[in-house]
Amino acid sequence: MKTLALCRWSLLALIALQLAWFGWLHPPQQIFMAAALILSVGPLVLVLPFAWSLQPKPLVVAGLVLLVYFSVGVMEAWANPTVRAPALVQVGLILVYFTALATLRRRRSPAG
């Protein structure tokens, strides 16, 4: 269960990274900052209470949401050198989440 707590803390760190990235490090130029923060942090905040319980199914659902963030992080790290550092941190946090999630094992039904 301790490794599953990494899922919880990496999700919290990802929320903090999104706030720092879009609110302070590289604020958006074309749209309002509030809209960018809502779009970047909103889905993470919505899945946080479910993932906080450390139950397997909500953790997997949160992982599906994080797949979008993973692809955005890879794309930004590849295409935009000015935001490469936060994008790679984002990818790293998501890899920590999925590594911790990989420790889940299916419960075996009793032999019958």
PLY file of the C-alpha trace (Angstrom):
ply
format ascii 1.0
element vertex 112
property float x
property float y
property float z
element edge 111
property int vertex1
property int vertex2
end_header
0.00 0.00 0.00
2.98 2.32 0.47
3.79 2.29 -3.21
0.20 3.20 -4.03
0.65 6.31 -1.89
3.09 7.42 -4.60
0.06 7.68 -6.89
-1.53 10.11 -4.48
1.56 12.28 -4.05
2.52 12.31 -7.72
-1.01 13.47 -8.56
-0.71 16.28 -6.01
2.70 17.24 -7.38
1.25 17.28 -10.90
-1.47 19.70 -9.78
1.18 21.95 -8.21
3.26 21.75 -11.39
0.30 22.75 -13.55
-0.40 25.74 -11.31
3.24 26.81 -11.43
3.60 26.16 -15.15
0.54 28.01 -16.39
0.29 30.53 -13.58
3.88 31.63 -13.10
6.57 30.05 -15.29
4.97 30.33 -18.74
1.57 32.02 -18.59
-0.48 31.68 -21.77
-0.49 34.56 -24.22
-3.58 33.84 -26.33
-6.16 32.99 -23.64
-6.88 34.23 -20.15
-4.77 32.73 -17.38
-7.85 31.69 -15.43
-9.14 29.70 -18.40
-5.78 27.99 -18.86
-5.62 27.09 -15.17
-9.16 25.71 -15.20
-8.45 23.62 -18.29
-5.13 22.32 -17.00
-5.95 21.75 -13.32
-9.69 21.02 -13.52
-9.58 17.37 -14.62
-6.85 16.60 -12.08
-8.86 18.13 -9.25
-11.93 16.17 -10.33
-10.16 12.79 -10.10
-8.15 13.65 -6.97
-10.82 12.72 -4.36
-11.40 9.37 -6.03
-7.70 8.60 -6.37
-7.04 9.76 -2.80
-8.93 6.71 -1.50
-6.26 4.44 -3.06
-8.89 2.06 -4.37
-7.78 0.24 -7.54
-10.59 1.26 -9.91
-10.43 5.02 -9.23
-6.65 4.90 -9.55
-6.99 3.32 -12.99
-9.57 5.93 -14.05
-7.22 8.69 -12.88
-4.49 6.97 -14.88
-6.64 7.23 -18.00
-6.96 10.97 -17.43
-3.20 11.20 -16.95
-2.61 9.63 -20.36
-3.76 12.92 -21.89
-1.32 14.86 -19.69
1.45 12.43 -20.62
0.91 12.98 -24.33
0.78 16.77 -23.88
3.98 16.67 -21.84
5.80 14.61 -24.47
4.55 16.90 -27.23
5.60 20.07 -25.39
9.01 18.65 -24.51
9.55 17.70 -28.14
8.22 20.82 -29.85
8.74 23.76 -27.52
12.23 24.27 -26.07
11.10 27.09 -23.76
8.88 24.76 -21.73
10.97 21.61 -22.04
11.90 21.47 -18.33
8.36 21.59 -16.89
7.14 19.25 -19.61
9.79 16.67 -18.72
8.95 17.03 -15.02
5.31 16.41 -15.94
6.24 13.28 -17.90
8.39 12.10 -14.98
5.58 12.56 -12.44
3.19 10.63 -14.63
5.74 7.84 -15.04
6.04 7.68 -11.23
2.25 7.41 -11.04
2.10 4.57 -13.57
5.03 2.77 -11.98
3.24 2.84 -8.63
0.00 1.82 -10.32
1.77 -1.18 -11.84
2.16 -2.64 -8.35
-1.56 -3.40 -8.27
-2.37 -7.04 -8.65
-5.68 -8.60 -9.45
-7.27 -10.48 -6.63
-7.56 -14.13 -7.42
-10.88 -15.77 -6.91
-10.88 -18.78 -4.61
-10.12 -22.01 -6.41
-13.35 -23.70 -7.11
0 1
1 2
2 3
3 4
4 5
5 6
6 7
7 8
8 9
9 10
10 11
11 12
12 13
13 14
14 15
15 16
16 17
17 18
18 19
19 20
20 21
21 22
22 23
23 24
24 25
25 26
26 27
27 28
28 29
29 30
30 31
31 32
32 33
33 34
34 35
35 36
36 37
37 38
38 39
39 40
40 41
41 42
42 43
43 44
44 45
45 46
46 47
47 48
48 49
49 50
50 51
51 52
52 53
53 54
54 55
55 56
56 57
57 58
58 59
59 60
60 61
61 62
62 63
63 64
64 65
65 66
66 67
67 68
68 69
69 70
70 71
71 72
72 73
73 74
74 75
75 76
76 77
77 78
78 79
79 80
80 81
81 82
82 83
83 84
84 85
85 86
86 87
87 88
88 89
89 90
90 91
91 92
92 93
93 94
94 95
95 96
96 97
97 98
98 99
99 100
100 101
101 102
102 103
103 104
104 105
105 106
106 107
107 108
108 109
109 110
110 111
